[in-house]
Amino acid sequence: MNHPNLNLEEKDIYGLLNGVRFDQSEWEPVTDEMPEILKDKIRKNVLKEVRNKNYLKSVKRSLMAAAVLLVILIGIGTVSPALARNIPVLHSIFEIFNDKFGTYQEYIPYSQLVDKSVTDNGITLTINEALADDSTLILGYTIKSDSRNEDLQMAGTNIMGGLLINGSSPKGVGFSGEYLDEKTYVSIARITYHSPSTSDLLKIDLTVDQFMGEKGHWNFSFTVSKTELVQKTRVFKANNQVDLPEGLVTVDKIVLTPIDSTIYFSGNYKDQNAATKAMDTVVYRWFVFDDQGIELSSGGGTFGGNEAPYGKDFQGTAKFQAVKTIPRSLTIVPCRFPVISGDSAKTEKPSESLQLIDGNYPLELSQGKMGKLIIKDITTEKEETVVRYTAEGKAPYFQGTNLYLKNTAGEYIHPQRYDIRRDENSPNDFTMVFPALDLSQGYSVGTSQFTHMDFREDLKIKIELKK
């Protein structure tokens, strides 16, 4: 255990190991010795983490104990598969987001370490970790620049534009990100994909040849296993139909995994005019509620006609947050929005509710037929302004995402993140965080009146999730 960069004495190791809790029944016999190349790789990774003194300051006692125990096990040539599954991912992007915003907690138990970095032209891209089920790939990554860069959050499209999953391009990508400092940006990409392969391994090839105007080569190749999540996937067949003005939509199945919920649907347009209208003038969004009436937050989806089943004009998916326990049923409410052109968006002033922030709470903001927001308080603390509020109405989570601040000139103040934090015990209570503001300078808090939104409760369907 002597290593010039590992400054741990024997008493420190014993002290750390005293904090490790394990059950002898978890140990599994290992008949094959670990390959030397794998031993060396894990040893180097652990030593690299220990060398990072800044990181050591924030590492929990149990994490350090696990790392030291792994080094000891490598020394004798065996490692318990049960233990290896429970070793935390170092520098976990998912843990960073969960600690700060209370989001992505469901990803942490299934995270797989990738830890690959490429540096070119002063920019380092690191793929930290990944996980996948049958339709979603999640990547946690870090972008670090040699100099201050305010555009790192815009780099996601550059990165994922060259992504192949088992040789195929993804169907859709969404991003969440956060600056750790002015040179470092961490992000999570949620990628919807379809692969004809029946393998539980996804082969990921990522080719980036341009980064924010800088040409270079940031290329990656690695695999992600979806075995664990696939084993915990529940599929519920359905045959429920929604008769929309433009077409008849059939819910084919609902797939619940530990990281998301997916509704698969297909359908037919009523005529060509309806097809044109559906694509050019209106758009639908589905709101989904569990058997307790709690709205599931939306996670995007796919839609198209090129790969629709025989006899169908279109098919698609709608993704939502994961459910902690399997509900008895899900209720779907379709909502119709008009497509607003760019010119109309510039000239048409949306209806809004706006109130001056004067320190008197609660403040009530009407959202028209959808309901209202109740602002409980707005405070500036720890270099950020925090808005705490409750949403009441037909779709509380969606309503909660539509809160904003304006200055005296009527300009929007962008939040630090557009993901709102939801209270785990009171699911209609939310927090939104903005940069630190002097609230005495005439700021206002506002929301939309949703005048163009047609929430079709008359078309809602309830799908029983039978075992």
Secondary structure, DSSP 8 states (H G I E B T S, - for coil): ---TT----HHHHHHHHTT----GGG-----S---HHHHHHHHHHHHHHHH-HHHHHH--HHHHHHHHHHHHHHHHT---HHHHHHS--TT-HHHHHHHHHS--GGGGGG-EEEEEEEEETTEEEEEEEEEE-SSEEEEEEEEEESS--TTGGGGHHHHHTTEEETTB--SEEEEEEEEEETTEEEEEEEEE-------SEEEEEEEEEEETTEEEEEEEEEEEE-HHHHHT-EEEEEEEEEE-SSEEEEEEEEEE-SS-EEEEEEEEESSHHHHHHHHHTEEEEEEEE-TT--B--EEEEEEESTT--TT-SEEEEEEE---SS--SEEEEEEEEEE---HHHHHH----EEEEE--S---EEEE-GGGEEEEEEEEEEETTEEEEEEEEEESSHHHHHH-EEEE-TTS-EE--S-SS-EE-SSSTTEEEEEEE---GGG--EEEEE--TT-EE-GGG-EEEE---
